[in-house]
Amino acid sequence: MKKHKGKPRGKTCRWTPELDQVLTSAWGSGGLRSAWKAIEQYQPTWSVHSVRRRAAALQLRRSRPEPWTLSEIDHMLWSIDSNASLALIASRLSRSVGAVRHKLRALGYAIESLGGYKVKDVAEMLSVPPGRVRYWVAEKLLQTKGGRITDASFSKFLADHPQKIPFKALTLEMQNWLREMGYSAGETAPKEASARRS
């Protein structure tokens, strides 16, 4: 087992009610990986093992996803035909991108052909006007390939220009997904957490 040098683990982590709330919320929407990414915004030195251990102490269990309904499948396939991104489809169906990918593969779709995002997809995901996204593309803040904004440039944009995104106005699911994609705004940590950092 690899050792995580310099990363507080288990009982050495000082959890606060605010951090527990962040953990619980992120866990509910994306499990351990999502929870660790969310906690990392406040405590970047804490290991995934610390988060897993705290989740166990809080008796957090990731609930099994609901079975897909015919209506959801129809909406997903209609969205694919309309060239919507996987992220946007997942957001609309309140499912993870991974779940959408898995379902599409099960239905025989080649996921590799569904990469990138349309301008209107990014605008809808970030709750900004499409014209603003087109401006970002024109300014080379977002790169396109085949008429679609690339995944790599979108992740880089989230990391390099977080101030351009109305993050607090987005749904919790979208916030968590953006964090996983690279969003990092140096969000202010809860006061208790900041005071107890070592």
NUMARVO-427042 format. One line per field, with one value per residue: x, y, z of N, C-alpha, C in turn; residue number from 1. Coordinates in pm, 1 decimal. Layout:
% NUMARVO-427042
n_xx: c(X|...)
n_yy: c(Y|...)
n_zz: c(Z|...)
ca_xx: c(X|...)
ca_yy: c(Y|...)
ca_zz: c(Z|...)
c_xx: c(X|...)
c_yy: c(Y|...)
c_zz: c(Z|...)
semar: c(NUM|...)
//
This chain:
% NUMARVO-427042
n_xx: c(84.7|59.0|215.6|92.0|259.2|277.3|7.5|-270.8|-441.1|-727.8|-794.3|-638.4|-729.8|-914.8|-1235.2|-1515.9|-1853.8|-1930.4|-1755.9|-1834.1|-2088.1|-2030.9|-1901.1|-2106.8|-2299.9|-2162.0|-2096.6|-2344.1|-2410.0|-2205.1|-2051.0|-1745.8|-1525.2|-1623.1|-1676.3|-1420.4|-1295.6|-1447.9|-1393.1|-1125.1|-1112.5|-1123.1|-950.6|-671.8|-460.7|-552.9|-603.1|-756.0|-819.1|-874.6|-1112.5|-1275.2|-1276.3|-1402.7|-1650.9|-1742.5|-1765.0|-1972.5|-2165.2|-2225.4|-2360.1|-2349.3|-2629.4|-2804.8|-2841.0|-3147.5|-3344.2|-3326.8|-3574.6|-3813.4|-3879.8|-3660.4|-3456.4|-3546.3|-3532.6|-3257.5|-3154.5|-3273.1|-3146.0|-2882.1|-2904.8|-2945.6|-2700.1|-2618.8|-2404.0|-2247.5|-2228.5|-2425.7|-2654.1|-2645.6|-2680.6|-2941.1|-3085.5|-3036.0|-2831.9|-2510.6|-2224.0|-2081.0|-2277.0|-2443.4|-2267.1|-2221.5|-2477.6|-2522.4|-2320.3|-2415.4|-2631.1|-2516.6|-2381.1|-2103.3|-1896.6|-1672.8|-1720.0|-1869.3|-1754.1|-1656.9|-1821.4|-2110.5|-2155.3|-2398.1|-2445.7|-2243.2|-2311.4|-2562.3|-2494.5|-2329.4|-2489.4|-2485.2|-2506.1|-2521.1|-2375.2|-2168.1|-2012.7|-1935.7|-1773.6|-1566.7|-1460.9|-1374.4|-1178.2|-990.3|-995.8|-1134.4|-1098.8|-1177.8|-1278.7|-1367.9|-1594.8|-1684.6|-1642.0|-1350.3|-1288.5|-1053.7|-981.0|-1198.7|-1180.8|-940.3|-1015.8|-1199.0|-1026.0|-844.4|-995.5|-1198.8|-1340.9|-1506.5|-1731.2|-2062.2|-2071.9|-2205.2|-2467.5|-2536.2|-2666.5|-2629.2|-2542.8|-2428.0|-2225.6|-2062.0|-1985.1|-1842.5|-1628.4|-1502.4|-1423.1|-1227.1|-1266.4|-1166.2|-1183.9|-1055.7|-1218.7|-1361.8|-1292.8|-1491.3|-1521.8|-1451.2|-1306.0|-1090.4|-965.4|-866.0|-675.8|-363.2)
n_yy: c(-120.0|216.7|492.9|803.1|1070.7|1341.0|1388.6|1432.5|1170.7|974.3|989.9|1213.7|1416.7|1710.8|1732.6|1936.2|2055.3|2193.8|2094.3|1830.0|1856.6|1937.3|1706.3|1512.9|1607.7|1606.2|1337.2|1218.4|1284.9|1191.3|989.3|847.1|957.3|1203.9|1323.3|1341.3|1518.2|1745.4|1800.4|1845.8|2103.1|2255.3|2137.2|2067.7|1892.5|1662.4|1309.4|1065.7|846.6|946.5|1077.5|865.0|723.1|902.7|918.7|662.3|675.8|852.4|698.9|692.4|585.6|504.1|529.2|294.4|354.7|459.8|245.6|278.3|454.4|418.1|665.5|824.3|703.4|751.7|1032.3|1065.6|950.3|1115.3|1352.2|1286.8|1259.7|1523.7|1624.0|1691.9|1732.8|1477.7|1556.1|1751.1|1601.6|1423.3|1603.2|1695.7|1464.4|1408.9|1231.4|1066.3|1143.5|916.8|718.5|773.0|730.6|454.2|349.1|423.7|278.4|23.5|27.9|17.8|238.7|428.3|569.8|725.9|892.7|1093.8|1308.3|1630.1|1960.2|2146.3|2496.5|2594.0|2398.1|2436.0|2692.6|2648.9|2472.3|2631.1|2841.4|3085.8|3339.2|3222.5|3383.5|3477.8|3252.2|3204.8|3428.3|3363.0|3152.2|3286.2|3442.3|3255.6|3126.0|2901.9|2604.7|2465.4|2173.0|2025.6|2178.3|2159.2|2232.3|2136.8|1872.8|1891.4|2164.8|2279.2|2185.4|2309.3|2574.8|2590.1|2561.3|2773.3|3008.5|3053.6|3264.0|3361.8|3216.2|3175.6|3032.2|2981.2|3002.5|2774.4|2433.9|2192.7|1943.8|2010.8|2182.9|2003.9|1835.0|2012.4|2068.2|1819.0|1820.5|2009.9|2265.0|2528.7|2761.4|2867.4|2871.4|3015.9|2872.0|2716.1|2905.9|2775.5|2561.0|2684.3|2806.8|2593.2|2475.6|2319.1)
n_zz: c(0.0|-86.4|73.1|187.4|201.0|426.0|427.4|618.0|789.2|870.9|1213.7|1253.5|1097.4|1124.3|1141.2|1067.4|1129.9|898.0|700.6|708.7|602.8|340.6|254.5|280.8|100.7|-147.3|-162.4|-191.3|-451.7|-611.8|-494.5|-351.9|-504.1|-595.4|-348.9|-234.9|-414.2|-362.6|-91.1|-117.4|-211.9|12.7|198.2|82.8|142.7|251.0|238.8|15.3|160.5|411.1|365.5|288.8|528.8|700.4|577.1|624.3|900.3|920.5|827.1|553.6|253.8|-80.7|-266.0|-472.5|-818.1|-972.5|-1183.9|-1540.6|-1714.3|-1986.1|-2083.9|-2005.5|-2154.4|-2413.3|-2411.7|-2377.6|-2614.4|-2803.4|-2737.4|-2800.6|-3076.4|-3127.7|-3094.5|-2835.6|-2550.4|-2344.0|-2081.0|-2056.6|-2111.5|-1896.3|-1685.2|-1737.1|-1693.6|-1434.6|-1369.3|-1351.9|-1560.9|-1615.9|-1585.9|-1800.3|-2013.7|-1979.1|-2025.0|-2289.9|-2418.0|-2365.9|-2530.5|-2772.4|-2878.8|-3005.5|-2795.5|-2828.7|-3040.3|-2943.7|-2819.0|-2675.1|-2679.9|-2776.1|-2846.2|-2740.5|-2551.0|-2356.8|-2278.5|-2162.5|-1956.3|-1795.5|-1738.9|-1886.0|-2146.7|-2489.2|-2663.7|-2508.3|-2469.0|-2732.6|-2761.3|-2585.2|-2726.0|-2956.1|-2843.3|-2794.3|-2553.9|-2526.6|-2708.1|-3027.2|-3211.4|-3501.4|-3492.4|-3234.8|-2888.6|-2728.1|-2487.7|-2337.1|-2356.1|-2235.4|-1970.9|-1902.8|-1922.7|-1711.0|-1497.2|-1531.0|-1560.5|-1354.6|-1244.0|-1434.9|-1435.7|-1319.3|-1059.2|-808.9|-879.5|-1005.3|-1023.2|-757.3|-849.3|-1095.4|-1005.6|-862.4|-1070.9|-1233.2|-1066.0|-1069.8|-1330.8|-1333.0|-1230.3|-1021.8|-789.4|-577.6|-359.1|-71.1|230.2|492.1|793.6|1034.1|936.3|812.4|1026.1|1159.1|1008.5|964.1)
ca_xx: c(0.0|137.8|200.3|66.3|340.5|232.7|-137.5|-338.2|-532.1|-805.7|-824.6|-559.6|-805.2|-1011.4|-1359.0|-1609.9|-1989.4|-1935.1|-1689.8|-1921.5|-2197.7|-1973.2|-1877.1|-2235.1|-2363.8|-2086.8|-2106.8|-2475.5|-2420.3|-2101.1|-1972.2|-1616.6|-1441.7|-1681.3|-1660.0|-1279.3|-1269.6|-1513.4|-1316.2|-993.9|-1123.4|-1103.9|-835.7|-599.2|-360.9|-616.7|-602.8|-884.2|-844.7|-936.9|-1250.9|-1345.2|-1294.6|-1505.1|-1778.9|-1784.3|-1806.2|-2102.5|-2253.3|-2268.9|-2361.1|-2399.1|-2749.2|-2805.1|-2918.2|-3278.3|-3341.3|-3359.7|-3710.3|-3820.6|-3881.3|-3522.7|-3380.3|-3590.7|-3477.7|-3113.3|-3128.9|-3309.9|-3040.2|-2766.2|-2933.4|-2937.0|-2559.3|-2595.5|-2289.5|-2280.4|-2245.1|-2556.5|-2754.2|-2641.5|-2740.2|-3085.3|-3146.5|-2992.0|-2747.0|-2370.0|-2174.8|-2044.8|-2398.3|-2488.8|-2172.5|-2245.3|-2604.2|-2504.5|-2242.0|-2505.0|-2722.9|-2439.2|-2326.1|-1959.0|-1882.2|-1562.2|-1768.8|-1958.1|-1675.3|-1668.4|-1946.3|-2156.2|-2159.0|-2521.0|-2433.4|-2162.2|-2390.1|-2666.4|-2432.1|-2272.5|-2591.1|-2440.1|-2557.4|-2438.8|-2284.0|-2049.0|-1929.8|-1874.7|-1666.2|-1454.4|-1400.5|-1304.5|-1060.1|-903.8|-1002.3|-1187.4|-1056.6|-1276.6|-1233.7|-1486.4|-1710.1|-1722.6|-1542.2|-1284.4|-1291.9|-930.1|-982.3|-1304.1|-1123.0|-839.8|-1090.6|-1253.3|-916.2|-775.4|-1085.2|-1317.5|-1413.4|-1602.0|-1844.5|-2152.9|-2071.0|-2304.3|-2601.7|-2556.4|-2717.5|-2524.9|-2489.8|-2339.2|-2108.2|-1975.3|-1927.6|-1742.5|-1508.6|-1435.6|-1366.7|-1111.5|-1298.4|-1100.7|-1193.4|-998.7|-1335.7|-1334.3|-1328.9|-1567.0|-1434.2|-1395.6|-1205.3|-974.1|-898.9|-801.9|-574.4|-230.3)
ca_yy: c(0.0|339.3|587.8|940.5|1155.2|1476.0|1402.2|1384.8|1060.5|925.0|1073.0|1337.4|1519.8|1779.3|1754.2|2032.4|2035.8|2247.1|1998.8|1712.4|1889.2|1931.6|1564.3|1443.7|1654.3|1557.2|1191.4|1182.2|1306.6|1126.1|889.6|879.7|1045.8|1338.0|1375.7|1376.3|1639.8|1857.9|1828.6|1895.4|2247.9|2317.4|2075.4|2003.5|1794.2|1541.3|1198.3|1001.6|751.9|1023.7|1103.3|736.2|687.4|991.4|877.7|542.6|718.6|918.9|594.4|730.1|477.8|552.2|455.1|241.2|440.3|411.0|186.8|369.8|444.4|434.9|808.7|872.4|651.9|827.9|1168.3|1056.5|925.8|1237.5|1449.3|1244.8|1296.5|1670.0|1656.4|1741.9|1668.9|1380.7|1628.2|1816.1|1494.3|1375.2|1706.7|1698.0|1342.0|1395.4|1113.4|1098.2|1125.6|775.4|638.8|795.3|658.6|311.0|315.2|436.8|163.2|-91.8|40.9|2.6|364.5|447.5|688.4|809.2|988.6|1188.9|1398.2|1773.6|2027.5|2254.1|2625.2|2605.1|2307.4|2503.3|2805.9|2597.1|2414.5|2736.7|2945.6|3211.4|3352.8|3158.5|3482.0|3486.9|3134.7|3230.0|3525.9|3288.5|3075.7|3383.2|3488.0|3137.8|3071.4|2767.7|2555.8|2379.3|2072.9|1976.1|2259.4|2136.3|2272.1|2014.7|1843.6|1940.5|2310.6|2311.9|2162.4|2413.3|2698.1|2584.3|2579.4|2901.2|3124.6|3023.3|3386.7|3390.8|3123.9|3204.8|2900.0|2967.8|2999.9|2644.8|2327.5|2122.0|1838.8|2073.7|2230.8|1889.0|1786.4|2109.3|2046.6|1700.5|1855.2|2097.1|2396.2|2560.6|2906.0|2909.0|2905.3|3041.9|2759.6|2754.1|2970.4|2679.5|2480.1|2768.1|2833.9|2473.9|2420.6|2314.2)
ca_zz: c(0.0|-93.4|182.8|143.3|287.5|451.9|416.5|738.5|763.6|982.8|1329.6|1255.0|1026.5|1211.6|1066.7|1124.0|1075.5|762.3|612.0|703.0|512.0|206.1|227.5|264.6|-21.9|-263.5|-162.5|-242.4|-595.4|-691.9|-423.7|-291.5|-587.4|-592.3|-213.0|-215.4|-491.3|-295.3|31.0|-159.0|-229.6|144.1|264.1|-27.3|184.4|305.4|143.8|-14.3|269.3|518.5|325.4|296.1|668.9|757.2|519.0|697.5|1033.9|904.5|772.7|419.4|156.5|-210.0|-302.5|-607.6|-908.7|-1015.6|-1318.5|-1648.0|-1766.3|-2131.0|-2109.2|-1993.8|-2268.2|-2531.0|-2401.5|-2399.1|-2755.9|-2874.4|-2710.7|-2878.6|-3215.2|-3135.9|-3068.7|-2699.8|-2485.4|-2239.6|-1955.1|-2057.1|-2100.2|-1758.1|-1600.2|-1759.4|-1641.0|-1294.6|-1359.7|-1372.7|-1696.6|-1625.8|-1604.3|-1938.4|-2099.2|-1964.1|-2089.2|-2434.0|-2463.6|-2361.8|-2644.9|-2894.9|-2930.4|-2993.7|-2710.9|-2875.4|-3139.5|-2878.2|-2736.2|-2693.7|-2645.8|-2862.5|-2777.1|-2662.2|-2436.7|-2255.2|-2229.5|-2073.6|-1837.0|-1711.2|-1719.5|-1946.3|-2283.3|-2592.1|-2719.3|-2423.0|-2498.4|-2863.3|-2738.1|-2527.0|-2835.3|-3040.7|-2769.7|-2778.5|-2418.5|-2551.2|-2838.4|-3091.4|-3307.9|-3569.6|-3455.3|-3095.2|-2788.2|-2682.9|-2344.4|-2275.6|-2342.2|-2138.8|-1837.8|-1880.1|-1900.5|-1575.3|-1402.0|-1549.3|-1559.7|-1273.5|-1211.1|-1542.1|-1422.4|-1205.8|-995.3|-702.1|-937.7|-1069.1|-936.8|-683.4|-936.1|-1193.2|-932.6|-833.8|-1195.9|-1277.5|-982.9|-1121.6|-1461.6|-1316.0|-1174.1|-895.1|-774.1|-450.6|-279.4|69.2|315.9|610.2|892.0|1129.9|869.7|787.9|1152.6|1213.6|920.3|1025.4)
c_xx: c(88.5|110.6|181.7|137.8|279.7|83.0|-204.1|-435.6|-606.5|-830.5|-745.3|-629.7|-909.5|-1135.2|-1451.0|-1748.9|-2000.9|-1871.2|-1771.0|-2036.4|-2151.2|-1954.3|-2007.4|-2301.8|-2295.1|-2095.7|-2239.1|-2486.8|-2315.6|-2014.0|-1838.3|-1535.4|-1492.4|-1661.2|-1515.9|-1245.1|-1329.3|-1435.1|-1180.7|-994.7|-1094.6|-978.9|-754.4|-497.4|-422.1|-625.9|-743.0|-921.3|-912.6|-1084.5|-1332.2|-1374.4|-1402.3|-1643.0|-1832.9|-1834.5|-1943.6|-2207.6|-2311.4|-2256.4|-2415.7|-2516.5|-2740.2|-2890.1|-3050.5|-3266.0|-3381.6|-3503.5|-3706.7|-3817.5|-3740.0|-3438.9|-3416.7|-3531.4|-3327.8|-3082.3|-3165.8|-3200.7|-2914.7|-2785.5|-2923.5|-2796.3|-2534.9|-2477.9|-2336.3|-2305.9|-2382.9|-2668.2|-2761.7|-2708.2|-2891.7|-3155.5|-3113.1|-2917.1|-2602.4|-2333.0|-2138.5|-2165.0|-2451.3|-2398.1|-2201.6|-2372.6|-2591.7|-2423.9|-2330.0|-2602.0|-2649.3|-2381.5|-2174.3|-1934.8|-1774.2|-1608.6|-1853.9|-1882.2|-1701.2|-1808.0|-1982.1|-2159.4|-2282.3|-2519.6|-2358.2|-2239.4|-2496.5|-2607.7|-2385.1|-2368.8|-2541.8|-2498.0|-2464.9|-2337.5|-2156.3|-1955.1|-1861.2|-1760.3|-1543.7|-1382.4|-1318.5|-1176.0|-961.6|-898.0|-1057.3|-1147.0|-1164.2|-1209.3|-1358.6|-1612.1|-1756.2|-1608.4|-1481.2|-1292.1|-1171.1|-934.6|-1089.8|-1251.6|-1021.4|-907.8|-1145.6|-1146.0|-855.0|-864.9|-1212.4|-1402.8|-1517.7|-1730.0|-1931.3|-2177.5|-2183.6|-2447.7|-2634.7|-2611.1|-2601.1|-2460.8|-2391.4|-2212.9|-2009.7|-1908.9|-1819.7|-1614.7|-1430.6|-1366.3|-1249.3|-1138.5|-1230.7|-1096.9|-1126.4|-1109.5|-1298.8|-1380.8|-1412.4|-1473.1|-1370.9|-1284.4|-1077.5|-895.2|-821.1|-700.1|-439.3|-124.3)
c_yy: c(125.3|429.1|727.4|1035.7|1293.4|1496.2|1346.5|1274.1|1024.9|1026.8|1202.7|1449.9|1580.0|1816.0|1850.0|2002.4|2084.4|2150.2|1870.8|1734.7|1883.4|1786.1|1491.5|1479.6|1597.7|1405.7|1148.0|1194.1|1231.3|1025.9|940.4|978.8|1188.5|1402.5|1420.2|1505.0|1762.5|1898.2|1887.4|2046.0|2321.7|2266.4|1998.2|1897.8|1664.1|1433.3|1142.5|902.3|821.1|1046.2|975.2|699.4|774.0|954.6|754.4|579.3|784.9|823.6|632.9|609.8|532.6|465.0|406.9|329.6|375.7|350.6|290.7|346.1|462.0|583.1|866.4|828.9|728.5|968.5|1167.5|1039.5|1046.9|1342.8|1416.5|1282.7|1447.5|1720.0|1720.6|1666.7|1570.7|1451.5|1693.0|1713.5|1444.7|1474.1|1707.3|1577.7|1318.3|1264.4|1154.6|1077.8|979.3|687.2|651.7|721.4|508.7|268.4|322.0|320.1|38.7|-92.0|37.4|129.2|369.4|578.2|782.4|916.8|1098.7|1289.4|1545.4|1826.7|2131.7|2382.3|2635.0|2512.5|2375.6|2620.1|2758.0|2542.4|2522.7|2851.3|3083.2|3219.1|3283.2|3255.7|3495.1|3370.0|3152.0|3330.6|3455.9|3206.5|3169.4|3432.3|3374.5|3086.2|2930.1|2727.6|2464.1|2282.1|2014.1|2051.2|2241.6|2177.1|2145.5|1998.3|1904.0|2091.4|2354.7|2294.9|2270.8|2547.6|2702.1|2612.0|2718.8|3024.3|3100.0|3146.3|3422.5|3307.1|3161.3|3077.5|2882.1|2960.9|2864.4|2542.2|2257.9|2014.3|1896.5|2126.0|2116.3|1837.9|1881.3|2096.0|1926.1|1729.2|1951.4|2233.5|2415.2|2711.5|2956.5|2950.3|2921.5|2925.3|2807.5|2809.5|2871.8|2599.6|2559.9|2788.6|2714.0|2412.0|2423.2|2352.6)
c_zz: c(0.0|25.6|127.2|238.9|302.8|443.6|541.6|704.8|891.4|1090.8|1333.0|1179.7|1120.2|1132.0|1141.2|1067.3|931.3|662.7|599.8|605.7|366.3|163.6|196.7|133.1|-145.4|-275.4|-225.1|-392.7|-676.2|-619.0|-374.5|-373.6|-583.5|-455.9|-189.1|-289.7|-421.9|-169.8|-4.1|-181.3|-98.9|215.3|160.1|14.1|234.9|198.2|122.3|95.4|387.8|489.4|335.1|441.9|734.6|705.2|590.4|836.5|1030.8|846.7|636.6|326.7|26.7|-253.0|-447.1|-698.2|-947.3|-1155.6|-1422.6|-1693.7|-1918.4|-2169.0|-2103.5|-2113.6|-2394.9|-2530.7|-2429.2|-2547.3|-2841.5|-2857.9|-2790.1|-3024.6|-3236.7|-3106.2|-2932.7|-2638.5|-2379.5|-2107.4|-1946.5|-2043.3|-1956.8|-1663.7|-1613.2|-1696.6|-1494.5|-1273.2|-1383.2|-1518.9|-1719.1|-1651.2|-1747.0|-2036.2|-2098.6|-2037.3|-2240.5|-2490.8|-2468.7|-2479.8|-2778.7|-2954.3|-2909.4|-2920.7|-2763.7|-2973.3|-3077.7|-2792.1|-2765.6|-2665.5|-2751.2|-2779.6|-2688.1|-2541.3|-2322.5|-2194.8|-2130.9|-1944.5|-1740.4|-1683.8|-1764.9|-2087.8|-2383.9|-2653.5|-2638.0|-2449.3|-2633.7|-2851.2|-2679.5|-2633.2|-2924.4|-2976.0|-2740.6|-2634.8|-2422.9|-2692.6|-2896.7|-3187.7|-3370.8|-3529.7|-3311.7|-3002.8|-2729.1|-2531.2|-2274.4|-2255.4|-2243.6|-1996.9|-1803.6|-1852.2|-1758.0|-1470.8|-1408.7|-1536.0|-1477.9|-1243.3|-1317.3|-1530.4|-1301.7|-1124.6|-894.4|-755.3|-999.1|-970.2|-867.8|-770.6|-1036.7|-1126.3|-908.2|-961.0|-1246.0|-1195.6|-1035.1|-1254.6|-1451.1|-1256.8|-1039.3|-879.9|-648.8|-357.6|-133.3|152.1|432.5|716.7|987.1|1066.5|848.8|916.6|1202.5|1120.4|988.2|925.4)
semar: c(1|2|3|4|5|6|7|8|9|10|11|12|13|14|15|16|17|18|19|20|21|22|23|24|25|26|27|28|29|30|31|32|33|34|35|36|37|38|39|40|41|42|43|44|45|46|47|48|49|50|51|52|53|54|55|56|57|58|59|60|61|62|63|64|65|66|67|68|69|70|71|72|73|74|75|76|77|78|79|80|81|82|83|84|85|86|87|88|89|90|91|92|93|94|95|96|97|98|99|100|101|102|103|104|105|106|107|108|109|110|111|112|113|114|115|116|117|118|119|120|121|122|123|124|125|126|127|128|129|130|131|132|133|134|135|136|137|138|139|140|141|142|143|144|145|146|147|148|149|150|151|152|153|154|155|156|157|158|159|160|161|162|163|164|165|166|167|168|169|170|171|172|173|174|175|176|177|178|179|180|181|182|183|184|185|186|187|188|189|190|191|192|193|194|195|196|197|198)
//
